């Protein structure tokens, strides 16, 4: 019987770990999908897709004229729009489980100081995204819709389309959720030594201008929503600079053994 060559031995030695990683990735993905599916099933029965949409539309409905309602201009919109909101809500509720599966997959390949870097970023970025969405829903929507309705002529009865409203809400949620990730971006850039903390301080003026430009592009053309997005971005930039100093100090790689002995 002929002996396998060295190249065959190397291939045999690396194939199994690679396949094992793929199998673990498959299992992690399945667990994340199952978690989203379970939450979606629960939300389907309580409070239900229609109720979820009512909750999402509440800030707008509260500022509509007396007797005005939202409309559906497409035949399948009354079915598809609540279903999309159900899936979105299920994903957001199950997001901690999804992120845990991602963390459990990558953590074994990280050094201890890298784990101290990644885990806080995963948790804090999730919390900040939810805070951005909550800030948009509970504060910004009410101010924006009140401001818009104050300019509406008395001869016009507002009847927003539910699908257009969903698109508007998704855009605003994404904009504010990502805007609240500014401290994470600042910390990562500083930790990876792309820029120094001193450079970040000197970029303050440029960032303020960029924040107002971004707010003018992604939000409706009203001063309320633009200020509500730009001002928190500027404050969060300052928070990121402060957090970067603290984060860099506590996530440094351990020194080499010869240096420690010396």
VOGU-3710 file (C-alpha; in Angstrom, 3 decimals, decimal comma):
1> xxxxxxxxxx> 0,000/0,000/0,000  1,449/3,307/-1,023  2,040/5,897/1,665  0,229/9,247/1,291  2,340/12,158/0,200  3,101/15,116/2,424  0,622/17,281/0,534  -2,085/14,668/1,118  -1,211/14,560/4,809  -1,463/18,341/5,052
11> xxxxxxxxxx> -4,803/18,314/3,300  -6,123/15,570/5,584  -4,986/17,524/8,612  -6,708/20,757/7,632  -9,896/19,445/6,041  -11,578/18,260/9,220  -11,162/21,513/11,210  -12,492/23,498/8,246  -15,517/21,217/7,918  -16,029/21,382/11,669
21> xxxxxxxxxx> -16,059/25,190/11,507  -18,630/25,088/8,716  -20,812/22,715/10,716  -20,560/24,935/13,792  -21,422/27,989/11,679  -24,450/26,142/10,323  -25,561/25,210/13,830  -25,132/28,781/15,082  -27,124/30,160/12,146  -29,886/27,623/12,710
31> xxxxxxxxxx> -30,112/28,543/16,395  -30,336/32,232/15,517  -33,049/31,561/12,914  -34,968/29,359/15,337  -34,806/32,105/17,991  -36,212/34,656/15,523  -38,888/32,155/14,455  -39,979/31,460/18,037  -40,235/35,162/18,839  -42,156/35,748/15,586
41> xxxxxxxxxx> -44,614/32,978/16,489  -45,176/34,479/19,937  -45,644/37,973/18,524  -48,036/36,628/15,892  -50,445/35,441/18,584  -49,763/38,303/20,999  -50,023/41,166/20,402  -50,471/40,233/16,726  -49,243/41,846/13,469  -52,084/44,363/13,366
51> xxxxxxxxxx> -51,469/45,530/16,913  -47,747/45,868/16,220  -48,498/48,133/13,290  -50,883/50,171/15,444  -48,072/50,666/17,960  -45,696/51,723/15,190  -48,250/54,127/13,693  -49,332/55,604/17,038  -47,021/58,689/16,881  -48,451/59,650/13,474
61> xxxxxxxxxx> -52,089/58,807/14,226  -51,951/60,969/17,351  -51,256/64,035/15,190  -53,694/63,354/12,358  -56,801/65,563/12,109  -59,947/64,379/13,817  -61,470/61,492/11,897  -58,498/61,018/9,541  -57,071/57,517/9,100  -54,220/55,861/7,257
71> xxxxxxxxxx> -54,924/54,145/3,943  -53,589/51,221/1,879  -53,132/51,932/-1,827  -52,081/48,369/-2,672  -54,312/45,298/-2,503  -51,840/43,237/-0,448  -50,509/46,080/1,725  -52,874/45,349/4,647  -51,346/41,861/4,805  -47,696/42,431/3,826
81> xxxxxxxxxx> -46,951/45,572/5,855  -47,978/44,135/9,265  -46,114/40,935/8,381  -42,925/42,880/7,638  -43,267/44,693/10,951  -43,778/41,367/12,722  -40,543/39,968/11,278  -38,663/43,166/12,076  -39,895/43,148/15,666  -39,027/39,456/16,024
91> xxxxxxxxxx> -35,483/40,082/14,820  -35,001/43,011/17,192  -36,343/41,081/20,178  -34,176/38,056/19,334  -31,109/40,185/18,571  -29,351/39,346/21,883  -29,578/35,632/21,007  -28,355/36,274/17,467  -25,388/38,292/18,724  -24,592/35,638/21,317
101> xxxxxxxxxx> -24,392/33,024/18,550  -22,008/35,270/16,622  -19,931/35,808/19,741  -19,860/32,078/20,592  -18,613/31,313/17,079  -15,724/33,806/17,001  -14,717/33,848/20,687  -12,672/30,589/20,694  -10,315/32,059/18,101  -9,610/35,245/20,049
111> xxxxxxxxxx> -6,927/36,009/22,593  -7,993/37,152/26,032  -7,184/40,809/25,315  -9,117/40,565/22,036  -12,132/39,213/23,910  -11,917/42,226/26,192  -12,083/44,316/23,024  -14,869/42,581/21,094  -17,433/41,674/23,743  -17,900/45,199/25,159
121> xxxxxxxxxx> -18,206/46,557/21,617  -20,889/44,018/20,695  -22,928/44,759/23,811  -22,532/48,532/23,710  -23,261/48,788/19,977  -26,496/46,818/20,471  -27,584/48,977/23,402  -26,757/52,190/21,532  -28,687/51,084/18,446  -31,778/50,354/20,566
131> xxxxxxxxxx> -31,379/53,717/22,304  -31,292/55,453/18,918  -34,458/53,686/17,787  -36,213/54,458/21,084  -35,158/58,116/20,926  -36,566/58,334/17,398  -39,869/56,667/18,297  -40,619/58,334/21,632  -39,282/61,829/20,975  -38,441/62,617/17,356
141> xxxxxxxxxx> -41,599/61,237/15,728  -43,911/63,253/17,955  -42,019/66,484/17,316  -41,707/65,915/13,564  -45,363/64,981/12,983  -46,593/67,902/15,090  -44,330/70,266/13,142  -45,498/68,910/9,768  -49,187/69,034/10,669  -48,832/72,632/11,824
151> xxxxxxxxxx> -47,962/73,585/8,237  -50,730/71,539/6,590  -53,513/73,679/5,026  -56,931/73,334/6,632  -58,417/72,326/3,270  -56,267/69,156/3,120  -57,131/65,994/5,006  -54,037/63,888/5,611  -54,385/60,166/4,814  -50,879/58,651/4,754
161> xxxxxxxxxx> -50,278/55,342/2,962  -49,272/52,551/5,344  -46,515/51,228/3,054  -45,006/54,679/2,574  -45,149/55,194/6,341  -43,320/51,919/6,919  -40,560/53,003/4,551  -40,294/56,342/6,335  -40,127/54,682/9,745  -37,476/52,187/8,619
171> xxxxxxxxxx> -35,327/54,988/7,200  -35,605/57,025/10,390  -34,951/54,049/12,665  -31,864/53,102/10,658  -30,616/56,694/10,582  -30,948/57,224/14,330  -29,761/53,716/15,188  -26,583/54,184/13,155  -26,124/57,754/14,408  -26,010/56,440/17,952
181> xxxxxxxxxx> -23,148/54,135/16,875  -20,814/57,131/16,551  -19,021/56,381/19,863  -18,365/52,809/18,705  -16,867/54,015/15,421  -14,679/56,521/17,269  -13,473/53,893/19,751  -12,695/51,338/17,026  -10,766/53,859/14,908  -8,727/54,935/17,915
191> xxxxxxxxxx> -8,150/51,378/19,163  -6,966/50,207/15,736  -4,661/53,255/15,640  -6,208/54,537/12,428  -6,381/57,938/14,119  -5,149/59,143/17,471  -7,317/60,628/20,189  -5,615/63,973/19,634  -6,525/63,847/15,949  -10,120/63,053/16,840
201> xxxxxxxxxx> -10,180/66,151/19,031  -8,881/68,306/16,196  -11,591/66,911/13,861  -14,423/68,230/16,055  -15,282/71,132/13,780  -15,315/68,972/10,654  -17,507/66,379/12,347  -20,066/68,990/13,407  -20,382/70,147/9,793  -20,602/66,543/8,567
211> xxxxxxxxxx> -23,268/65,723/11,181  -25,529/68,539/10,007  -25,007/67,597/6,351  -25,890/63,955/7,070  -28,941/65,039/9,072  -30,113/67,253/6,213  -29,808/64,343/3,748  -31,356/61,433/5,657  -34,128/63,193/7,586  -37,268/64,974/6,306
221> xxxxxxxxxx> -36,794/68,612/5,259  -37,743/70,041/8,632  -35,485/71,666/11,170  -36,807/69,589/14,085  -35,680/66,170/12,833  -32,408/67,576/11,504  -31,478/69,086/14,849  -32,699/65,954/16,655  -30,223/63,877/14,635  -27,262/66,257/14,336
231> xxxxxxxxxx> -27,046/67,380/17,971  -26,957/63,849/19,468  -24,304/62,868/16,895  -22,082/65,736/18,062  -22,602/64,834/21,732  -21,942/61,161/21,035  -18,735/62,073/19,208  -17,490/63,701/22,413  -18,565/60,612/24,347  -16,615/58,453/21,888
241> xxxxxxxxxx> -13,431/60,464/22,425  -13,738/60,018/26,180  -14,529/56,308/25,837  -11,614/55,768/23,440  -9,091/56,825/26,089  -10,623/54,486/28,643  -11,027/51,616/26,194  -7,465/51,746/24,883  -6,112/51,679/28,429  -8,032/48,505/29,361
251> xxxxxxxxxx> -7,688/46,472/26,138  -3,973/46,576/25,511  -2,313/43,370/24,390  -0,166/41,670/27,069  3,536/42,367/26,845  5,956/39,759/25,510  7,464/37,328/28,000  11,044/38,683/27,643  9,774/42,206/28,329  7,897/41,004/31,413
261> xx> 10,976/39,194/32,694  13,066/42,329/32,217
//
